[in-house]
Amino acid sequence: MNLTDLDSLRALFAKGGISVTEEEYSRLVRYADLLTDWNTRMNLTAITDPEGIAEKHFYDSVYPFFAEDILPQGASLIDVGTGAGFPSCPLKIFRPDVKLTLLDSLNKRINFLNTLSEELDFGAECIHGRAEELGRAPGYREQFDAATARAVANLSALCEYCLPFVKVGGSFIALKGSDGASELKAAGNAVKVLGGEVTLCKEYALPNGDGRCLTVIKKIKATPEKYPRNKGQMTKKPL
């Protein structure tokens, strides 16, 4: 078993006001087992100790969605640059009502995510692709109630990657480190240009003291057709 015991996990999550059932715990254990097994063959995570997985992956992914009422029941959620499934897959264990789409640019990760989705019965759509391309596709552009990303890029770029996926009235939910609030200041123009409005910027800490920032950007108008741009244009001329 590659995860801390049930009582320890419950004590950890209780610090965030979250209860853990035996069923949820068993699914988290299976997730941790798959993560550490696949990680021996490909680079999914640098965090492989049981306590680190429990806090820095699972708690870190789930807590923001319980601390704030930011994701409606039955919401469609796209996780952009999801990597090993964070934050959306741990969240799915606690919020089975959420409809998941997992996007990553590395096919090996998608193979892992497909296996994870099958093993834990997530019913997730796992897509190998780039956000700047899929964000222009009719079947995905402005089709989701929410988009999320965890520390994939700076917030200005993340807005351009993620907001095109969100329906007007939906939200982009960004999970960032301790520099999230300062990144938000720098991303003000990007938020506005892409049709967003900041509704929440909350700084907090994990139980171990690591700083975090939750930013929620509501989509108040359609994203202009020229966005998202390709990565070169984003880098050369950030919003």
Helices and strands as residue ranges (DSSP letters): H 6-14, H 22-39, H 50-52, I 53-59, H 60-67, E 76-80, H 88-94, E 99-104, H 107-119, E 125-128, H 131-134, E 144-150, H 155-162, G 163-165, E 166-177, H 180-186, H 188-193, E 196-205, E 211-219, H 231-236
